[in-house]
Amino acid sequence: MEKLIEILEEIQPEVDYSACTDLVDGHYLDSLSILSLVADLEDAFDITIPTVEIIPDNFNSADSLWKMILRLQEEG
Amino acid sequence: MFHFQSYFSVQYLVFLLPITVILYAFLPQKARRVVLLVSSYLFFWAISGKLIVYLLFSTLSIHHIGLWLSRIQTDEEQRLQVTVKEQRKEIKACFLKKQRMVMAFAVILHIGILLTLKYTPFFASNVNTLFDFLHIGISVKIPSFLLPIGISFYTLQAVSYLFDVYRRKIPADQNLFRLALFMGFFPQIMEGPICRYSDTAHQLWEAPSIKWQNLTFGIQRILFGVMKKMVIADRLNLLIQNVFGKPQSYDGFVIMIVMVCYTIQLYMDFSGTMDLVIGSAQIFGVKLPENFQRPFFSRTISEFWKRWHITLGTWFKDYIFYPLSMSKPLKKLTARARKKVGNHFGPLLSGAIALFCVWVCNGLWHGAGWHYLFFGMYHFGLILCGNIVEPFVVRATGKLKIQRDSGWYRGMQIVRTGILVCVGELFFRAEGLRLGLDMFKKMFTNFTLTTLHDGKLFSFGMDRYDFLIVFVALIVIFMVSIWQEKGISLRAQIAAKPIALRYAVYYTLILAIVIFGAYGAGYVPVDPIYASF
């Protein structure tokens, strides 16, 4: 989780990731930030994020992102 | 035989909708589904006649292709269960290839029909222009096709359904009638919103009984939509038709006024229709996705497109932008660029390529014409510029100690975005790109306030009384929008008030439409603008 927060802070430093639950809906992460984030997550956690996973439900908070990462790691 | 022209016609508001609601209310659940489907096909038939075969074909084909994809996925799962881990990758790749072939066939089929019907005449006329230019003595016959109503909307719904099955987001639907209702639901077939199967298909099929709150809230929303359309959009229509029809006769000031009026008209017509559509669906207990979220409060063009025609924007994002920008070559490009130019500019290159494709499609989706393509490129350019200059603006405002969240700064951003949107709509509405450019130029080269001083401005299709009514109605809508922006549900607030006050509000709204609506002699109601896209 720490690694995830580090990546997020590098992309968009002005957000409190422990509390924010509307990263996409609140326009904190735009489409281009999401492209950066996906590239970083794939490198850092050795996963492939398919397009179908790019939905606000998965990207709205650090917690939901973390759950998606764990799930994708499990699915291999 | 009924002949519907729009959702605002007497045929829809006085006959089709109320009769469907009455039948729906008194019949058991299974029969309610039939009522919705029959009404939907009746509505389509009344507008497009025999062209209903296109809708039927699309429905049948997505049903069949969905099941085809599902069979491949089931086969894949069965094969994987009996395969050792080392060989699974190979099998997955083989089945992925099969599915991709099916999807390519499906997309070519559905988008091909849309492209053929909508764009062949445009393509043929441009080929002729090119032949003329090259002095080649050949000319291609320009075909003319009748377009079934809502084809640009239901085709996108069909493609999204197939992509969602392909991506295993939803299971393929075995039930042809449920798919038929999802594709053809009458309140939304003509102008959207562009729905996703996972959002509306099961809601529609559930066909819940009519609830009092849904009925009253739905009717209120319909009335609000009718008010936007009849009091504002229709009242502005004559002036807009006159000036856009013969822009050579008007000076830059009049063109500027009409540019703003057209932007208002487009918003009031389309968002008013959406109020009517979403209100109609709400009566049946169906929650359709919102298409507008107070777009004129946007601070940037990018934000504007997140609030305007939302379902089209999210469709392009989910089925064009992300698949392209997340494709292997563009992902590699992003990774390489990020190392060289950092987190902000790194993804910009691949993002720009994907964004360019989105805006070409967006422009052309609205119509076959160079001015629509220009409209798309205009917004692409603005969004790209916005992204490029953003870090510099942040740095500059920081150095100048400007609070980016202060009221005046936000206000300035909102006004700037509004002006940029109005300019885009000028080209969107102009009868051709050349005329659009001439009109734009005139605002700078032939700007004079003479028509305002001598009162001639009020003789071009709207008199002082018309301007006053539109102004007052816009104030009302502005106040409602501010409440909505603060998260206040006006309908819930009204519902909580004493009965006398509630009915006073309803009657005021009805009277406002009857007294201030622009109908009858001297007025030309605006054709449903988005229905023709």
HADDOCK unambig.tbl for C-alpha pairs under 7 A between the chains (distance, minus, plus):
assign (segid A and resid 11 and name CA) (segid B and resid 343 and name CA) 6.44 0.50 0.50
assign (segid A and resid 32 and name CA) (segid B and resid 347 and name CA) 5.95 0.50 0.50
assign (segid A and resid 32 and name CA) (segid B and resid 348 and name CA) 6.63 0.50 0.50
assign (segid A and resid 32 and name CA) (segid B and resid 351 and name CA) 6.33 0.50 0.50
assign (segid A and resid 35 and name CA) (segid B and resid 347 and name CA) 6.30 0.50 0.50
assign (segid A and resid 36 and name CA) (segid B and resid 343 and name CA) 6.61 0.50 0.50
assign (segid A and resid 36 and name CA) (segid B and resid 347 and name CA) 6.11 0.50 0.50
assign (segid A and resid 39 and name CA) (segid B and resid 335 and name CA) 6.68 0.50 0.50
assign (segid A and resid 51 and name CA) (segid B and resid 322 and name CA) 6.24 0.50 0.50
assign (segid A and resid 51 and name CA) (segid B and resid 323 and name CA) 6.00 0.50 0.50
assign (segid A and resid 51 and name CA) (segid B and resid 326 and name CA) 6.98 0.50 0.50
assign (segid A and resid 52 and name CA) (segid B and resid 167 and name CA) 6.51 0.50 0.50
